[in-house]
Amino acid sequence: MDRRMFLTTTTAFALAAPMARAAAGFEVSLSEAEWRKRLTDAEYTVMREMGTERAFSSPLNEIKASGTYHCKGCDQALYSSETKFESGTGWPSFWAPLQNAVGTKPDRGLFTTRTEVHCDRCGSHMGHVFDDGPQPTGQRYCMNGIAMRFEPAGSGEALAG
């Protein structure tokens, strides 16, 4: 195998891995075409291809009301407003998810390994968790607002992020 073939093959596997991971073993499992129909292009890039939205671009950063943050892929409740805090990073941040709402896995980049966070119902990429958050957990769930919507307490109506 020559160098060009090696680079082409490893790049193809790296790009396909998030799609394969997200499609397998989740309660909500859709085809690529179904996800593309359900999500905007930007949402698809973040949620299905493990992209990242631009810092300070999410309207969810400004929400201070009581309520719940839901996955845009399957509407599962992920975070309570009670655990939201201002991290100064430009992304909605929480010190803990709701119980049985998210899963994690290693996200190995070229020079570092982070912990990726995904919805445990549909596998959609939400963001990453870091160990530099406030007490009581010391964790910072740094989420892509574009992957979530906010539902004010008692409203039953979700607001997009």
Secondary structure by P-SEA (a helix, b strand, c coil): ccaaaaaaaaaaaaaaaaaaaaaccccccccaaaaaaaccaaaaaccccccccccccccccccccbbbbbbccccccccccccccccccccccccccccccbbbbbbccccbbbbbbcccccccccccccccccccccccccccccccccccccccccccc
